[in-house]
Amino acid sequence: MASISSLGVGSGLDLSSILDSLTAAQKATLTPISNQQSSFTAKLSAYGTLKSALTTFQTANTALSKAELFSATSTTSSTTAFSATTAGNAIAGKYTISVTHLAQAQNPDHAHHQR
């Protein structure tokens, strides 16, 4: 392959310098476009991250709206579940505690509508 070792010989023009200037000018016009592309890429990545987080939130929110999540029951049986304290003038003796009302399940939808 032939190469030109001396650009512009005999023309009186400094073609090498002109070529360098044209190349630099062309690259300078591409710099703002490259910067803008980088900015758009970063924004697109941020939007993707936000979309993923919103999808995760929506999935969790949908799971919370299921009634069976709130219909769980739990019981505890313990001889130490009840305790009492007395003042200094309490009469010593054996006392019986009677449970007259048990806890009732609550409907979260009903509580929400009463506000």
N, CA, C and O atoms as CSV, one atom per row, in Angstrom:
chain,resi,resn,atom,element,x,y,z
A,1,MET,N,N,0.843,-1.158,0.000
A,1,MET,CA,C,0.000,0.000,0.000
A,1,MET,C,C,0.890,1.224,0.000
A,1,MET,O,O,1.806,1.335,0.815
A,2,ALA,N,N,0.632,2.111,-0.883
A,2,ALA,CA,C,1.435,3.331,-0.995
A,2,ALA,C,C,0.983,4.319,0.056
A,2,ALA,O,O,-0.197,4.369,0.404
A,3,SER,N,N,1.911,5.102,0.560
A,3,SER,CA,C,1.556,6.123,1.537
A,3,SER,C,C,2.170,7.445,1.115
A,3,SER,O,O,3.183,7.501,0.419
A,4,ILE,N,N,1.522,8.493,1.560
A,4,ILE,CA,C,2.036,9.827,1.241
A,4,ILE,C,C,2.818,10.283,2.451
A,4,ILE,O,O,2.269,10.420,3.545
A,5,SER,N,N,4.084,10.514,2.253
A,5,SER,CA,C,4.925,10.889,3.375
A,5,SER,C,C,4.940,12.393,3.585
A,5,SER,O,O,5.264,12.865,4.675
A,6,SER,N,N,4.604,13.125,2.581
A,6,SER,CA,C,4.675,14.569,2.696
A,6,SER,C,C,3.442,15.155,2.027
A,6,SER,O,O,3.409,15.347,0.812
A,7,LEU,N,N,2.427,15.435,2.841
A,7,LEU,CA,C,1.160,15.926,2.334
A,7,LEU,C,C,1.310,17.369,1.859
A,7,LEU,O,O,1.821,18.212,2.597
A,8,GLY,N,N,0.876,17.656,0.651
A,8,GLY,CA,C,0.874,19.019,0.125
A,8,GLY,C,C,2.186,19.483,-0.456
A,8,GLY,O,O,2.393,20.684,-0.628
A,9,VAL,N,N,3.067,18.575,-0.759
A,9,VAL,CA,C,4.343,18.962,-1.347
A,9,VAL,C,C,4.075,19.604,-2.705
A,9,VAL,O,O,3.366,19.039,-3.538
A,10,GLY,N,N,4.623,20.740,-2.911
A,10,GLY,CA,C,4.517,21.421,-4.193
A,10,GLY,C,C,3.307,22.326,-4.312
A,10,GLY,O,O,3.218,23.096,-5.268
A,11,SER,N,N,2.359,22.261,-3.364
A,11,SER,CA,C,1.167,23.108,-3.490
A,11,SER,C,C,1.325,24.407,-2.724
A,11,SER,O,O,0.618,25.382,-2.978
A,12,GLY,N,N,2.241,24.412,-1.803
A,12,GLY,CA,C,2.434,25.599,-0.984
A,12,GLY,C,C,1.454,25.651,0.184
A,12,GLY,O,O,1.486,26.592,0.976
A,13,LEU,N,N,0.601,24.667,0.295
A,13,LEU,CA,C,-0.365,24.624,1.398
A,13,LEU,C,C,0.123,23.649,2.462
A,13,LEU,O,O,0.709,22.609,2.160
A,14,ASP,N,N,-0.131,24.007,3.692
A,14,ASP,CA,C,0.211,23.106,4.804
A,14,ASP,C,C,-0.978,22.170,5.023
A,14,ASP,O,O,-1.749,22.323,5.971
A,15,LEU,N,N,-1.100,21.197,4.117
A,15,LEU,CA,C,-2.248,20.298,4.145
A,15,LEU,C,C,-2.298,19.451,5.410
A,15,LEU,O,O,-3.386,19.093,5.861
A,16,SER,N,N,-1.171,19.129,5.982
A,16,SER,CA,C,-1.139,18.342,7.209
A,16,SER,C,C,-1.806,19.112,8.347
A,16,SER,O,O,-2.590,18.548,9.110
A,17,SER,N,N,-1.492,20.397,8.457
A,17,SER,CA,C,-2.083,21.242,9.487
A,17,SER,C,C,-3.584,21.429,9.240
A,17,SER,O,O,-4.388,21.404,10.171
A,18,ILE,N,N,-3.945,21.617,7.957
A,18,ILE,CA,C,-5.360,21.781,7.607
A,18,ILE,C,C,-6.129,20.502,7.950
A,18,ILE,O,O,-7.228,20.566,8.501
A,19,LEU,N,N,-5.557,19.357,7.628
A,19,LEU,CA,C,-6.193,18.073,7.930
A,19,LEU,C,C,-6.354,17.887,9.437
A,19,LEU,O,O,-7.396,17.421,9.899
A,20,ASP,N,N,-5.322,18.251,10.204
A,20,ASP,CA,C,-5.407,18.152,11.667
A,20,ASP,C,C,-6.502,19.060,12.211
A,20,ASP,O,O,-7.249,18.660,13.104
A,21,SER,N,N,-6.608,20.280,11.681
A,21,SER,CA,C,-7.637,21.228,12.117
A,21,SER,C,C,-9.036,20.717,11.790
A,21,SER,O,O,-9.946,20.824,12.612
A,22,LEU,N,N,-9.208,20.161,10.588
A,22,LEU,CA,C,-10.514,19.624,10.196
A,22,LEU,C,C,-10.899,18.426,11.073
A,22,LEU,O,O,-12.056,18.282,11.470
A,23,THR,N,N,-9.930,17.586,11.362
A,23,THR,CA,C,-10.183,16.423,12.221
A,23,THR,C,C,-10.578,16.871,13.623
A,23,THR,O,O,-11.520,16.335,14.206
A,24,ALA,N,N,-9.853,17.860,14.171
A,24,ALA,CA,C,-10.157,18.380,15.509
A,24,ALA,C,C,-11.539,19.024,15.538
A,24,ALA,O,O,-12.286,18.851,16.501
A,25,ALA,N,N,-11.883,19.773,14.474
A,25,ALA,CA,C,-13.197,20.419,14.405
A,25,ALA,C,C,-14.311,19.369,14.359
A,25,ALA,O,O,-15.349,19.531,15.002
A,26,GLN,N,N,-14.094,18.310,13.609
A,26,GLN,CA,C,-15.099,17.238,13.513
A,26,GLN,C,C,-15.281,16.546,14.863
A,26,GLN,O,O,-16.405,16.254,15.271
A,27,LYS,N,N,-14.165,16.285,15.556
A,27,LYS,CA,C,-14.242,15.649,16.870
A,27,LYS,C,C,-14.926,16.569,17.876
A,27,LYS,O,O,-15.660,16.102,18.746
A,28,ALA,N,N,-14.687,17.881,17.760
A,28,ALA,CA,C,-15.299,18.842,18.680
A,28,ALA,C,C,-16.818,18.854,18.539
A,28,ALA,O,O,-17.530,19.047,19.525
A,29,THR,N,N,-17.319,18.649,17.321
A,29,THR,CA,C,-18.776,18.616,17.145
A,29,THR,C,C,-19.370,17.332,17.721
A,29,THR,O,O,-20.554,17.300,18.057
A,30,LEU,N,N,-18.573,16.286,17.838
A,30,LEU,CA,C,-19.067,15.026,18.393
A,30,LEU,C,C,-19.058,15.007,19.922
A,30,LEU,O,O,-19.807,14.241,20.528
A,31,THR,N,N,-18.232,15.829,20.549
A,31,THR,CA,C,-18.112,15.828,22.008
A,31,THR,C,C,-19.437,16.131,22.704
A,31,THR,O,O,-19.821,15.378,23.600
A,32,PRO,N,N,-20.166,17.211,22.333
A,32,PRO,CA,C,-21.455,17.455,23.004
A,32,PRO,C,C,-22.452,16.309,22.794
A,32,PRO,O,O,-23.234,15.989,23.689
A,33,ILE,N,N,-22.418,15.704,21.625
A,33,ILE,CA,C,-23.324,14.588,21.346
A,33,ILE,C,C,-22.965,13.397,22.231
A,33,ILE,O,O,-23.852,12.726,22.758
A,34,SER,N,N,-21.685,13.136,22.393
A,34,SER,CA,C,-21.242,12.036,23.264
A,34,SER,C,C,-21.625,12.307,24.716
A,34,SER,O,O,-22.060,11.404,25.431
A,35,ASN,N,N,-21.459,13.562,25.147
A,35,ASN,CA,C,-21.831,13.928,26.515
A,35,ASN,C,C,-23.333,13.766,26.731
A,35,ASN,O,O,-23.772,13.270,27.769
A,36,GLN,N,N,-24.112,14.189,25.742
A,36,GLN,CA,C,-25.565,14.069,25.825
A,36,GLN,C,C,-25.970,12.591,25.859
A,36,GLN,O,O,-26.879,12.204,26.594
A,37,GLN,N,N,-25.295,11.787,25.068
A,37,GLN,CA,C,-25.584,10.354,25.054
A,37,GLN,C,C,-25.300,9.747,26.430
A,37,GLN,O,O,-26.079,8.931,26.922
A,38,SER,N,N,-24.197,10.139,27.042
A,38,SER,CA,C,-23.861,9.629,28.377
A,38,SER,C,C,-24.917,10.041,29.396
A,38,SER,O,O,-25.308,9.250,30.254
A,39,SER,N,N,-25.374,11.290,29.292
A,39,SER,CA,C,-26.413,11.786,30.195
A,39,SER,C,C,-27.711,10.999,30.026
A,39,SER,O,O,-28.338,10.613,31.013
A,40,PHE,N,N,-28.112,10.764,28.778
A,40,PHE,CA,C,-29.338,10.011,28.509
A,40,PHE,C,C,-29.213,8.567,28.994
A,40,PHE,O,O,-30.175,7.995,29.507
A,41,THR,N,N,-28.041,7.986,28.831
A,41,THR,CA,C,-27.819,6.611,29.292
A,41,THR,C,C,-27.951,6.533,30.812
A,41,THR,O,O,-28.554,5.596,31.337
A,42,ALA,N,N,-27.388,7.515,31.521
A,42,ALA,CA,C,-27.487,7.541,32.984
A,42,ALA,C,C,-28.939,7.710,33.425
A,42,ALA,O,O,-29.384,7.050,34.363
A,43,LYS,N,N,-29.677,8.594,32.751
A,43,LYS,CA,C,-31.091,8.800,33.096
A,43,LYS,C,C,-31.903,7.537,32.830
A,43,LYS,O,O,-32.763,7.170,33.630
A,44,LEU,N,N,-31.636,6.881,31.722
A,44,LEU,CA,C,-32.347,5.654,31.379
A,44,LEU,C,C,-32.086,4.576,32.432
A,44,LEU,O,O,-32.995,3.839,32.815
A,45,SER,N,N,-30.858,4.492,32.887
A,45,SER,CA,C,-30.514,3.529,33.929
A,45,SER,C,C,-31.251,3.858,35.229
A,45,SER,O,O,-31.754,2.961,35.906
A,46,ALA,N,N,-31.312,5.145,35.573
A,46,ALA,CA,C,-32.022,5.564,36.788
A,46,ALA,C,C,-33.512,5.253,36.678
A,46,ALA,O,O,-34.118,4.795,37.647
A,47,TYR,N,N,-34.105,5.493,35.521
A,47,TYR,CA,C,-35.522,5.177,35.323
A,47,TYR,C,C,-35.759,3.672,35.436
A,47,TYR,O,O,-36.776,3.244,35.983
A,48,GLY,N,N,-34.837,2.877,34.928
A,48,GLY,CA,C,-34.953,1.424,35.045
A,48,GLY,C,C,-34.907,0.974,36.499
A,48,GLY,O,O,-35.668,0.098,36.909
A,49,THR,N,N,-34.016,1.572,37.272
A,49,THR,CA,C,-33.916,1.256,38.696
A,49,THR,C,C,-35.194,1.651,39.423
A,49,THR,O,O,-35.697,0.894,40.254
A,50,LEU,N,N,-35.722,2.833,39.113
A,50,LEU,CA,C,-36.967,3.302,39.722
A,50,LEU,C,C,-38.126,2.379,39.358
A,50,LEU,O,O,-38.937,2.030,40.215
A,51,LYS,N,N,-38.203,1.987,38.096
A,51,LYS,CA,C,-39.284,1.098,37.645
A,51,LYS,C,C,-39.221,-0.229,38.390
A,51,LYS,O,O,-40.252,-0.760,38.802
A,52,SER,N,N,-38.024,-0.763,38.564
A,52,SER,CA,C,-37.852,-2.022,39.283
A,52,SER,C,C,-38.299,-1.881,40.740
A,52,SER,O,O,-38.974,-2.762,41.273
A,53,ALA,N,N,-37.924,-0.779,41.378
A,53,ALA,CA,C,-38.322,-0.547,42.772
A,53,ALA,C,C,-39.837,-0.395,42.887
A,53,ALA,O,O,-40.436,-0.907,43.833
A,54,LEU,N,N,-40.460,0.295,41.945
A,54,LEU,CA,C,-41.914,0.460,41.968
A,54,LEU,C,C,-42.628,-0.870,41.742
A,54,LEU,O,O,-43.669,-1.126,42.346
A,55,THR,N,N,-42.083,-1.701,40.887
A,55,THR,CA,C,-42.673,-3.022,40.659
A,55,THR,C,C,-42.600,-3.859,41.933
A,55,THR,O,O,-43.566,-4.533,42.289
A,56,THR,N,N,-41.471,-3.819,42.614
A,56,THR,CA,C,-41.316,-4.536,43.879
A,56,THR,C,C,-42.306,-4.020,44.915
A,56,THR,O,O,-42.925,-4.806,45.633
A,57,PHE,N,N,-42.455,-2.696,44.993
A,57,PHE,CA,C,-43.399,-2.083,45.928
A,57,PHE,C,C,-44.827,-2.496,45.595
A,57,PHE,O,O,-45.604,-2.822,46.492
A,58,GLN,N,N,-45.176,-2.483,44.317
A,58,GLN,CA,C,-46.526,-2.850,43.890
A,58,GLN,C,C,-46.824,-4.309,44.242
A,58,GLN,O,O,-47.932,-4.626,44.674
A,59,THR,N,N,-45.861,-5.184,44.063
A,59,THR,CA,C,-46.042,-6.594,44.414
A,59,THR,C,C,-46.291,-6.745,45.914
A,59,THR,O,O,-47.182,-7.488,46.327
A,60,ALA,N,N,-45.512,-6.044,46.721
A,60,ALA,CA,C,-45.692,-6.102,48.175
A,60,ALA,C,C,-47.040,-5.513,48.573
A,60,ALA,O,O,-47.715,-6.051,49.451
A,61,ASN,N,N,-47.435,-4.425,47.945
A,61,ASN,CA,C,-48.712,-3.782,48.242
A,61,ASN,C,C,-49.877,-4.702,47.883
A,61,ASN,O,O,-50.853,-4.783,48.629
A,62,THR,N,N,-49.784,-5.387,46.760
A,62,THR,CA,C,-50.825,-6.327,46.350
A,62,THR,C,C,-50.938,-7.461,47.365
A,62,THR,O,O,-52.042,-7.885,47.709
A,63,ALA,N,N,-49.804,-7.946,47.839
A,63,ALA,CA,C,-49.820,-9.018,48.836
A,63,ALA,C,C,-50.486,-8.554,50.128
A,63,ALA,O,O,-51.176,-9.337,50.782
A,64,LEU,N,N,-50.290,-7.300,50.501
A,64,LEU,CA,C,-50.892,-6.773,51.728
A,64,LEU,C,C,-52.405,-6.629,51.627
A,64,LEU,O,O,-53.085,-6.589,52.653
A,65,SER,N,N,-52.941,-6.552,50.429
A,65,SER,CA,C,-54.382,-6.368,50.276
A,65,SER,C,C,-55.149,-7.685,50.337
A,65,SER,O,O,-56.378,-7.679,50.261
A,66,LYS,N,N,-54.463,-8.800,50.470
A,66,LYS,CA,C,-55.127,-10.103,50.540
A,66,LYS,C,C,-55.649,-10.342,51.955
A,66,LYS,O,O,-54.906,-10.220,52.930
A,67,ALA,N,N,-56.932,-10.682,52.056
A,67,ALA,CA,C,-57.593,-10.858,53.350
A,67,ALA,C,C,-56.973,-11.982,54.169
A,67,ALA,O,O,-56.903,-11.883,55.394
A,68,GLU,N,N,-56.522,-13.046,53.515
A,68,GLU,CA,C,-55.985,-14.177,54.273
A,68,GLU,C,C,-54.737,-13.806,55.071
A,68,GLU,O,O,-54.362,-14.508,56.010
A,69,LEU,N,N,-54.110,-12.726,54.701
A,69,LEU,CA,C,-52.948,-12.262,55.456
A,69,LEU,C,C,-53.355,-11.833,56.864
A,69,LEU,O,O,-52.585,-11.975,57.813
A,70,PHE,N,N,-54.577,-11.306,56.988
A,70,PHE,CA,C,-55.037,-10.775,58.266
A,70,PHE,C,C,-55.959,-11.731,59.017
A,70,PHE,O,O,-56.453,-11.381,60.089
A,71,SER,N,N,-56.201,-12.914,58.492
A,71,SER,CA,C,-57.112,-13.843,59.151
A,71,SER,C,C,-56.371,-14.863,60.014
A,71,SER,O,O,-56.970,-15.846,60.450
A,72,ALA,N,N,-55.119,-14.651,60.260
A,72,ALA,CA,C,-54.344,-15.567,61.089
A,72,ALA,C,C,-54.765,-15.412,62.547
A,72,ALA,O,O,-55.103,-14.315,62.991
A,73,THR,N,N,-54.741,-16.497,63.273
A,73,THR,CA,C,-55.070,-16.443,64.692
A,73,THR,C,C,-53.881,-16.942,65.494
A,73,THR,O,O,-53.047,-17.707,65.010
A,74,SER,N,N,-53.834,-16.493,66.710
A,74,SER,CA,C,-52.742,-16.896,67.576
A,74,SER,C,C,-53.285,-17.027,68.991
A,74,SER,O,O,-54.078,-16.197,69.436
A,75,THR,N,N,-52.870,-18.041,69.680
A,75,THR,CA,C,-53.271,-18.207,71.071
A,75,THR,C,C,-52.030,-18.420,71.915
A,75,THR,O,O,-51.010,-18.930,71.451
A,76,THR,N,N,-52.149,-18.018,73.151
A,76,THR,CA,C,-51.054,-18.207,74.083
A,76,THR,C,C,-51.619,-18.797,75.364
A,76,THR,O,O,-52.629,-18.322,75.883
A,77,SER,N,N,-50.988,-19.792,75.850
A,77,SER,CA,C,-51.386,-20.384,77.117
A,77,SER,C,C,-50.162,-20.377,78.016
A,77,SER,O,O,-49.119,-20.945,77.692
A,78,SER,N,N,-50.320,-19.722,79.142
A,78,SER,CA,C,-49.180,-19.614,80.039
A,78,SER,C,C,-49.681,-19.403,81.453
A,78,SER,O,O,-50.669,-18.703,81.672
A,79,THR,N,N,-49.019,-19.993,82.384
A,79,THR,CA,C,-49.390,-19.769,83.784
A,79,THR,C,C,-48.880,-18.420,84.269
A,79,THR,O,O,-49.285,-17.953,85.334
A,80,THR,N,N,-48.010,-17.797,83.513
A,80,THR,CA,C,-47.485,-16.487,83.910
A,80,THR,C,C,-48.032,-15.374,83.029
A,80,THR,O,O,-47.477,-14.276,83.007
A,81,ALA,N,N,-49.130,-15.645,82.292
A,81,ALA,CA,C,-49.681,-14.635,81.394
A,81,ALA,C,C,-50.368,-13.517,82.161
A,81,ALA,O,O,-50.589,-12.440,81.606
A,82,PHE,N,N,-50.705,-13.743,83.406
A,82,PHE,CA,C,-51.392,-12.736,84.209
A,82,PHE,C,C,-50.543,-12.446,85.434
A,82,PHE,O,O,-50.018,-13.362,86.067
A,83,SER,N,N,-50.413,-11.186,85.761
A,83,SER,CA,C,-49.708,-10.835,86.985
A,83,SER,C,C,-50.448,-9.686,87.648
A,83,SER,O,O,-51.143,-8.917,86.983
A,84,ALA,N,N,-50.298,-9.576,88.934
A,84,ALA,CA,C,-50.977,-8.515,89.680
A,84,ALA,C,C,-50.008,-7.950,90.705
A,84,ALA,O,O,-49.115,-8.640,91.197
A,85,THR,N,N,-50.209,-6.691,91.008
A,85,THR,CA,C,-49.429,-6.059,92.070
A,85,THR,C,C,-50.415,-5.486,93.081
A,85,THR,O,O,-51.560,-5.190,92.741
A,86,THR,N,N,-49.981,-5.336,94.282
A,86,THR,CA,C,-50.879,-4.846,95.332
A,86,THR,C,C,-50.261,-3.658,96.038
A,86,THR,O,O,-49.064,-3.385,95.941
A,87,ALA,N,N,-51.126,-2.970,96.749
A,87,ALA,CA,C,-50.662,-1.884,97.606
A,87,ALA,C,C,-50.282,-2.498,98.957
A,87,ALA,O,O,-50.501,-3.689,99.176
A,88,GLY,N,N,-49.746,-1.736,99.818
A,88,GLY,CA,C,-49.299,-2.243,101.114
A,88,GLY,C,C,-50.431,-2.707,102.012
A,88,GLY,O,O,-50.182,-3.460,102.953
A,89,ASN,N,N,-51.667,-2.287,101.760
A,89,ASN,CA,C,-52.778,-2.657,102.637
A,89,ASN,C,C,-53.601,-3.824,102.097
A,89,ASN,O,O,-54.723,-4.033,102.559
A,90,ALA,N,N,-53.087,-4.591,101.138
A,90,ALA,CA,C,-53.809,-5.729,100.568
A,90,ALA,C,C,-53.896,-6.854,101.589
A,90,ALA,O,O,-52.983,-7.067,102.386
A,91,ILE,N,N,-55.001,-7.559,101.545
A,91,ILE,CA,C,-55.211,-8.673,102.465
A,91,ILE,C,C,-54.655,-9.939,101.818
A,91,ILE,O,O,-54.954,-10.253,100.666
A,92,ALA,N,N,-53.859,-10.638,102.572
A,92,ALA,CA,C,-53.265,-11.873,102.062
A,92,ALA,C,C,-54.356,-12.909,101.874
A,92,ALA,O,O,-55.303,-12.982,102.657
A,93,GLY,N,N,-54.215,-13.706,100.832
A,93,GLY,CA,C,-55.206,-14.747,100.588
A,93,GLY,C,C,-55.057,-15.304,99.188
A,93,GLY,O,O,-54.126,-14.968,98.456
A,94,LYS,N,N,-55.997,-16.161,98.837
A,94,LYS,CA,C,-55.999,-16.772,97.517
A,94,LYS,C,C,-57.142,-16.137,96.738
A,94,LYS,O,O,-58.275,-16.084,97.215
A,95,TYR,N,N,-56.837,-15.657,95.537
A,95,TYR,CA,C,-57.834,-14.962,94.728
A,95,TYR,C,C,-58.013,-15.693,93.399
A,95,TYR,O,O,-57.075,-16.306,92.890
A,96,THR,N,N,-59.203,-15.624,92.851
A,96,THR,CA,C,-59.510,-16.253,91.576
A,96,THR,C,C,-59.768,-15.162,90.546
A,96,THR,O,O,-60.499,-14.206,90.806
A,97,ILE,N,N,-59.172,-15.315,89.398
A,97,ILE,CA,C,-59.376,-14.377,88.287
A,97,ILE,C,C,-60.291,-15.058,87.278
A,97,ILE,O,O,-60.007,-16.170,86.834
A,98,SER,N,N,-61.378,-14.405,86.918
A,98,SER,CA,C,-62.311,-14.946,85.921
A,98,SER,C,C,-62.230,-14.114,84.652
A,98,SER,O,O,-62.257,-12.884,84.697
A,99,VAL,N,N,-62.131,-14.788,83.537
A,99,VAL,CA,C,-62.123,-14.114,82.237
A,99,VAL,C,C,-63.558,-14.049,81.756
A,99,VAL,O,O,-64.196,-15.082,81.558
A,100,THR,N,N,-64.074,-12.835,81.567
A,100,THR,CA,C,-65.472,-12.672,81.144
A,100,THR,C,C,-65.601,-12.365,79.664
A,100,THR,O,O,-66.667,-12.572,79.084
A,101,HIS,N,N,-64.560,-11.886,79.054
A,101,HIS,CA,C,-64.589,-11.591,77.617
A,101,HIS,C,C,-63.272,-12.039,76.987
A,101,HIS,O,O,-62.191,-11.786,77.518
A,102,LEU,N,N,-63.390,-12.698,75.867
A,102,LEU,CA,C,-62.197,-13.096,75.127
A,102,LEU,C,C,-61.947,-12.094,74.012
A,102,LEU,O,O,-62.860,-11.396,73.572
A,103,ALA,N,N,-60.736,-12.034,73.575
A,103,ALA,CA,C,-60.392,-11.139,72.464
A,103,ALA,C,C,-61.134,-11.578,71.210
A,103,ALA,O,O,-61.328,-12.772,70.981
A,104,GLN,N,N,-61.542,-10.620,70.409
A,104,GLN,CA,C,-62.269,-10.892,69.174
A,104,GLN,C,C,-61.398,-10.515,67.985
A,104,GLN,O,O,-60.612,-9.569,68.046
A,105,ALA,N,N,-61.553,-11.267,66.908
A,105,ALA,CA,C,-60.826,-10.943,65.674
A,105,ALA,C,C,-61.342,-9.626,65.124
A,105,ALA,O,O,-62.532,-9.328,65.222
A,106,GLN,N,N,-60.465,-8.855,64.558
A,106,GLN,CA,C,-60.834,-7.570,63.972
A,106,GLN,C,C,-60.741,-7.656,62.464
A,106,GLN,O,O,-59.848,-8.315,61.930
A,107,ASN,N,N,-61.649,-7.001,61.782
A,107,ASN,CA,C,-61.629,-6.925,60.323
A,107,ASN,C,C,-60.909,-5.640,59.942
A,107,ASN,O,O,-61.428,-4.558,60.218
A,108,PRO,N,N,-59.737,-5.711,59.321
A,108,PRO,CA,C,-58.995,-4.485,58.987
A,108,PRO,C,C,-59.764,-3.572,58.037
A,108,PRO,O,O,-59.599,-2.353,58.097
A,109,ASP,N,N,-60.598,-4.130,57.163
A,109,ASP,CA,C,-61.390,-3.291,56.257
A,109,ASP,C,C,-62.422,-2.499,57.041
A,109,ASP,O,O,-62.660,-1.329,56.744
A,110,HIS,N,N,-63.044,-3.127,58.049
A,110,HIS,CA,C,-64.060,-2.457,58.856
A,110,HIS,C,C,-63.436,-1.298,59.640
A,110,HIS,O,O,-64.017,-0.215,59.709
A,111,ALA,N,N,-62.281,-1.515,60.219
A,111,ALA,CA,C,-61.600,-0.466,60.981
A,111,ALA,C,C,-61.217,0.691,60.079
A,111,ALA,O,O,-61.254,1.849,60.494
A,112,HIS,N,N,-60.853,0.380,58.861
A,112,HIS,CA,C,-60.443,1.417,57.910
A,112,HIS,C,C,-61.622,2.309,57.520
A,112,HIS,O,O,-61.452,3.515,57.342
A,113,HIS,N,N,-62.814,1.725,57.387
A,113,HIS,CA,C,-63.980,2.487,56.938
A,113,HIS,C,C,-64.587,3.330,58.049
A,113,HIS,O,O,-65.385,4.223,57.764
A,114,GLN,N,N,-64.239,3.082,59.286
A,114,GLN,CA,C,-64.803,3.846,60.385
A,114,GLN,C,C,-64.108,5.180,60.592
A,114,GLN,O,O,-64.606,6.010,61.353
A,115,ARG,N,N,-63.011,5.409,59.962
A,115,ARG,CA,C,-62.257,6.660,60.171
A,115,ARG,C,C,-62.977,7.842,59.621
A,115,ARG,O,O,-62.481,8.965,59.714
